[in-house]
Each structure stands twice: as C-alpha cells, then as structure tokens.
Amino acid sequence: MRAIRNGFAVALPLLAAVGALAWADPEPTLPPAGASAVKLERIDADEVESLRFLRANVAFFRAQLDRVREKSVQSDAAAAIVDPRSVRYQELLAQARDGRGTIDGAGSLAGAEALGTHLERWGALVASLNQVEAALAEQSERLDAMESDYLEHEPASLVVLLRVRSGGAPPRLALDFQTGARVESELSIDARAALERGGIAELAHVYVEPHEQTVDLWAPGAADPIPLAVYPESGRMQFLLLEWPPSSEEPPAIEAAAWTEPLGSLVPIPESEPNR
Amino acid sequence: MTQNGRRGLGASLGTLLLVIGATCARAGDVSLSARNALATATTAALAWAEDAELVYLENDEALDAGGASARWGFLFRAQGGRVLRAYSVEGARLRHAAAPPLRYDAPPVRDGWIDSAQALAPALERAADELKMQPPLPTSALLSRGVFDRSNPDHTTWTFVFTLPDAPSLFVVIDAEDAKVLKTWRG
C-alpha cells in the first residue's frame, strides 16, 4: 500500500509537470523519432454501397435538371467571308422563284381568259333570258289583248241551214270562209230524209269575223262556187237559210234567207219566203 | 484524500471509462436522422474542399419509423460543381468516402431543410390516403433540389419512395422547408 502511495506521489507531480509544459508552450514539438506514429484510418472504398437510388436513376435526375438549367450558347457573331457559291445559289433560287411566279402568272392569265369566256357565256345567257322574258311579256300582252277583245268584242256566229224545195238533197256541200277555213258538210241519211220531208238541216255553225264578207258555197260537180254575202255582227248569231237546188242560171244563183239573233237565244225558223 | 475517498474516485473513473467505451462500441449501430449524420459528413467534406456544398443525400440503409437510418449517403460538390465527393456516414462514423463514378451537376440544397424525421410524417399520412391502407415504410428518402418539383425547381425537397409489391412505387414529394406535400405519383 505504501508503494502505491509513493507511486501516486511520484506520478501526480509528473503529470502536473507535463500539463504545465503543454499549457506553457503552444508550439508543438516533434517527439523523438520512434516515439509515435500517424496512421491513416482505413475506410471502406468499394465494399460499402452508397447512394444506390441516385446511381440507379442518375439519368432521370440529370434529365430533370436539364429541364430547368439555363443553357448558354456561344456563337461567333463576327462577319465571315461568304462563299461565293452560296450567293450564286441564292441568285439561282431567286431566279427559280421568279420563273415559278411567271408560270403562276400565266396560269392566272389562262384562268382570267377562262373566266372571261364564262362571263361572256353568262352574258349571252342573260341576254337570251331577257329576250325570252320580253317575248313572254309580249305574248302576255297579246293574250291580254285577245282576252280584252274577247271580253269587249263578243264574237259573231254564223249558222248555215239548208232546205230542199224540190228533188233530192245534195250528198255534200262545202263552204270556204275568208279566213281560209273550209267546212265540208256531208249530210247523213237522217238529215237527207228530213230534208226530203220538207225539213231543215244544219250545214255549218262557226264563229266568224264580225264584218261584211263572202262565203263560197261549193255544190257537187260545180266548177265555180256560189258566193254568199253575209253580215255577221258582234255578239249575234247570223243565220243563213239556203234553198236547194240553186237556179240553173249561169252563173247559178241560190235563194237564201238571212237574219240575226242574239247569242244564246232560241232560233225561230222564218216561214216567209227567203230573200234572194 | 482518505483511503476510502481514493477508492471511490477510482471506482467512479472506472465506471466512467466503461460507459464511454460501451458508447463508442455501439456508435456504429445507432440509427440517426439525416441532420444528425450531416455533421460528420460536412466535417469530412470541408476537409476535402473549403467550398464544399451538399447537393444530395439519401438513406443507405433502411429507414425506421422515426425517419432515422443506420447509414446515410451524402453527395457534396466543390469548385462550382466541377468535382463531386460522396460520403457514407454510419452512425457518427464516416464509413465511406470516394469520388462517385457519376455526373450530377445539381445545385446545392438550401440551408434550413427539415430533418428526415419531420418530413416522414406527412409523407406517411399522404401515402395512407393514396393507398387506402397503412403504408409500408419508404424504401428511400431523398433530399435534393431542382429535380422533383418541376413547378418550382428552386425548392429543396424530400422525396419518399414507397415500394409496393405487385404495384408501381408511390412517390411523395415534401417541401423541405415547411413539410407540405407538393406532389405524389406512381411509377
């Protein structure tokens, strides 16, 4: 025990002396060679896996960073010698564009000509339509006039009757009007029988112009017609009663009676002698 | 000093040395949060380059429910990003240091980023909403800037990756300044 006590008594002053030296002299002093050694702590270099997620997805990380990174682009703005071939190419391109423009212009001209042709045709068509329209208007005017004439000037009607005085009735007779119309009348058996009994048969009933005119009566086998002068009036019926056979005089003459009646009225047959 | 007093002093010194020795022996096994592991990595990085800046970190070992990991990986840059240095910190001990065989020219993370423990809680909450179930612990926790928040790439963000069996992984991005959930996606 005493030895320990003596040991502490020696060691503590020694430690105190060392501590006092350390506080008193901040400048380190090299220990004598072989007294101490500095060793580098070995740390794992390859055995430790670190930053695994980043290593596995570094491409994604870098791609995301590229999206937000400001990129500086360096370029040389100084003037440089221009290759004369480039200038020539520009000229050629310009000439090609001019040629294409000319072609386009020619195409436009052809289009204009075609358009002009179409316009001319259109104009002709419009003119034709105008003519048609004018013709329709004129026709309409004519129809209006005809309607007016019909309403204001009622037509005249001519009724030709036949009565047989002696002998038989002619098989047929023909009437020519001044308008060029021709009416051929072939008497039926009943009509001829009625004539033979002293009755009257209708040869023709036509509308005629209301003025004085001549109607030619053609008898069977006659070389010339027998002219009949009539005076139809507007809005009235002109009756002409012929007595058959005509006279044997040359030229032959025929006795007839004529009278007029309002349109739509009953027709009385005169009993008196017909006028000649 | 009496004999008993000296005995007591010797016992106390012995006990203290034992405690210190036990603590040092367990230092490599202790899980730390990212910020607690940062000091070791920063000390080493500043020894490497005076202008060293932290650009990225992720967990090198599995995360626990408190957002801590037994090992964290840090990536520093220097000389404006021309050179990189990676450190892996296990507990309070530097386990690995090397120039990484990759190019990663990201900007440095902003100072004041929240610790992994603070960021994990909202990430777990959002993951539960997305998955309609209690989510597993994320397999990866990443601190970066300019990568995961396209709308505001200047933000420093925590990104937690939830790996799901037979389904695409779920990514939850947390603002590393206010712990708000910025976005989620499956991929």
Interface residues (C-beta under 8 A of the other chain):
Chain A: I43 D44 A45 V48 E49 S50 L51 R52 F53 L54 R55 V58 F61 R62 Q64 L65 R67 V68
Chain B: Y56 E58 D60 R71 G73 L75 A86 Y87 S88 L94 R95 H96 A97 A98 P100 L102 R103 Y104 D105 A106 S140 L142 S144 G146 V147 F148 R150 P153 V161
